[in-house]
Amino acid sequence: MKRRAFLKNTAASSALLTLGGLSLSSFDTPDSISVKTKKLTILHTNDVHSHIDPFPATDPKNPNLGGIARRAAIIEKIRKEEENVLLLDAGDIFQGTPYFNYYGGELEFRLMSMLQYDVATMGNHDFDNGVDGFYAQLPHAKFDFVSANYDFKNTILNGLVKPYKIIHKDGIKIGIFGLGIELQGLVNKQLYKETVYNNPVEIAQDMTRILKQENNCDLIIALSHLGYKYPNNPEKICDVTVAQKTKDIDLIIGGHTHTFLDKPVIEKNIEGKEILINQVGCYGLNLGRIDFYFDKKNKATSNSGRSIIV
């Protein structure tokens, strides 16, 4: 089929043109934190795997769920209700439907750009067309990719995927860095080429030092594609490991293990302070939402979170 005819005759084209979708359930802000001076709303996805359309009504597991047009409608509604919103993705944007096989990631990046994603990190499947294939689609991504523990200096991605990004919202300084899983054994070496994997815990410690001490960030977020945890392989580095062995991270938004969390999980960091971990499964079925509340000194004093069914 010709490219234009294919796009015109797919449900994906409706995602480009309309914002029809499901209504968002009410989200109640606790009375005890309603008096805080500033609020930051973080929306996030992970492991969407090229699922552009909703699942069909006949699907045995996820009938009538998901779809990027519905996600767009929910995000648009939240943006109208909240002043300070971030939209993030924790990787594995590619691979899973014919859209990726046909377009090579162009459609995914174009639609994410229309939804105005702010930052994403790379998952192992984002290398499925190689670093060259990923590079070829980057002009369609009007948002930034971050990955701190993948060293791309000897690849075509050198300088294009940064370790971290700092975003300012209503005077709040937010540092966001990326962490990726070991590619060896998951991805063919010919695809990731000279990309070097570095220890995520050590890199996370460096990132928090740079973001907290050198740049004075008020909130630090790790976009992770390490996996939530591995009960059968406790030595494998995961989000829980990073949370427990580092300091100054406030939130880990995870991916890779397709873990459906109804709300963020609380872990204790190396100093005994609380850190949030969240992940919303896969295929765009859910949208994560976490609200942080700040006092007059831009210190995060409380938070609340949930998973929104799309």
C-alpha positions, 0 to 999 in steps of 0.5 A: 500500500502507498504510505498516504493511503495506509495512513488515511485508512487507519484508525491512527489518522483519527488520532491525528485529527480528533481528541475523542475519548473517555471521561476522567474519573474525579481526582480528589485533592486531600484537604490537608494539602490544599493550602500549599502554594504550588502544585506539580502534576506529573503524567507518565506512560511506559512500554506503549509498544506502538499501540496506537489504536484501542484494543478491539471489543473482541480482545479477550484481555483488554476489550475497548481499552487504550488508544492514543486518541483517548489518552490525548483526551485525558491529558488535554482535560488535565492540562485544562484543570492544572497549571503545571503539568509534565508528560513523561515516558519511560521507554519501549515506545517502539515495537509491538504493532504493524505501525512500527514495522511499516513506519519505523517509529515515525508515527509514534514520535509524531503522535507523542509530539502532538500530545506534547510529551516533555521527556522520554528515556530509551527502552531496549526495544527502542533499539530494534531498528538500531541506533541508526534507525532511532536517529533517523526518526529523531526529527519527528520527536519534538521532545527530549530523550535522556539516558545517563547510563548509556554512553553514546559517544562512539555512536551516531546518537552522541550529543543527541540523547543527553544524560539529563534535562532540567525543566522549570515550572512556576519557579520549581526546578525539576531535574530528570535523568534516564536509566536504561537496562543492560542491552547485552543479551536483550538486543543484538550487538549490531543494533546498539553498536558501540553503546556502552552500558554503565552501572545504573546505581553509580550513575544515579548517584552522579546524576543526583549530585549534579542535579541536587548539589550543583544545580539546586533542583527542587525535585529529581525524577529518574526515568527508568527502564530497568524494571520494577523488581525481580523476585527470582533474580534479587541481584539484578539491578532494578528500580527498587535497588536504585531507590534503596542505594541512592539519595535525593531522588524523589520519584522513579518512573519505571518501565520494562517489567510491564508492572501495573501499580494502582498507585506509587510504591514508597521505598526508603533511600540510603538515608531512610527518606521516602522515595516514590516508584511508579509504573503503569503496565504497558500498551497505553492501557493506563496513564500514571498521575502523581501530584506533588505539593510544594511550600513557599520555599519550593520544598516538596511537602506531600504528594498523591498519585493514582493510575488512570484507566484509558 
